[in-house]
Amino acid sequence: MPKQAGDETQSMAFRDAVARHERAGLVRGAITTLQVNIGLRCNLACQHCHVESGPARTEKLSPAGCDRVLELLARSPEVSVLDITGGAPEMHECFRELVSGARTLGRHVIDRCNLTIFQEPGQSDTPEFLAHEGVEIVASLPCHSAENVERQRGRGVFDRSIAALQRLNALGYGTGDPKHALALVYNPLGPTLPPAQPQLEAEFRRVLDDQFGIRFDRLLTLTNMPIKRFARDLMRSGRHDDYMSLLIANFNPETLPRLMCRTLVSVDHTGRLFDCDFNQALALPPPGPVRTIWEIDRISDLAGREIATGGHCFACTAGAGSSCGGAIA
């Protein structure tokens, strides 16, 4: 039977790989980003989605949880970024209050957006809201080819995404204005490492500009995480072990200082704390007794703590590395 991403053998292999370069293991430093998954409901059900969001999911952070996030931000001036994700985070009834509250506190806000959400009922003015608040948009566009995007994300998604990007450009996104930053997210269609980020970004710029007149500020390349939907697809196709071997063989110690878990804390839709969004998807809690946003006084309370790891962490450390901010080495 192929090993799962959380298999203890691979977990030990990752800890051993880290220990050869960092004797103390992975430890969190100063925390600059609070990432919050405010709900699993989404208008799409993408093949690679590591949180398995979709239209039928109903789990979401309570209004009290959203208020607590803002309270912790107010108490934690060292945290400069609120990174909001889902699901489609815009579908949460408190999304706009959370955004506006964080912006009032002077925090940079990131919306991890699937683009097609703008065409859903009740979302027609969402682009204008995001532009008014100065929210950075990190938008999923796994390829500049309609065929490849729709293989991964569903029929009609590419054309809707292009229309959304053109609308964002008209609002000033993608023009180099830091108040209207627009990043695109690429991930491979299958069990391969992403191409070099600078070269792929240049290709995306050329194709999207030539064919659609679309501009963006940067491209982020992400390695597919061998968990949840993607892991099951690998198992069905008999490629799971080969993919894990590829990740392990390409372990790059230069990625370790800049892993996102070292400066980020992740919160799930119940208010539980995790070391990253991927550990959250696996329900892999951080070491120690603190478990929820109601058990800390400020986010800095979590600085200096050991980070939970597993075999899936090889995806973040393979090749040029992978994080919510793209390649890291």
Secondary structure by P-SEA (a helix, b strand, c coil): cccccccaaaaaaaaaaaaaccccccccccccbbbbccccccccccccccccccccccccccaaaaaaaaaaaaacccccbbbbbccccccccaaaaaaaaaaaabbbbbbbccccccccccccaaaaaaaaaccccccccccccaaaaaaccccaaaaaaaaaaaaaaaaccccccccbbbbbbbbbccccccccaaaaaaaaaaaaaacccccccbbbbbccccccaaaaaaaaaccaaaaaaaaaaacccccccccccccbbbbcccccccccaaaaaaccccccccccccccccccccccbbbbbcccccccccccccccccccc
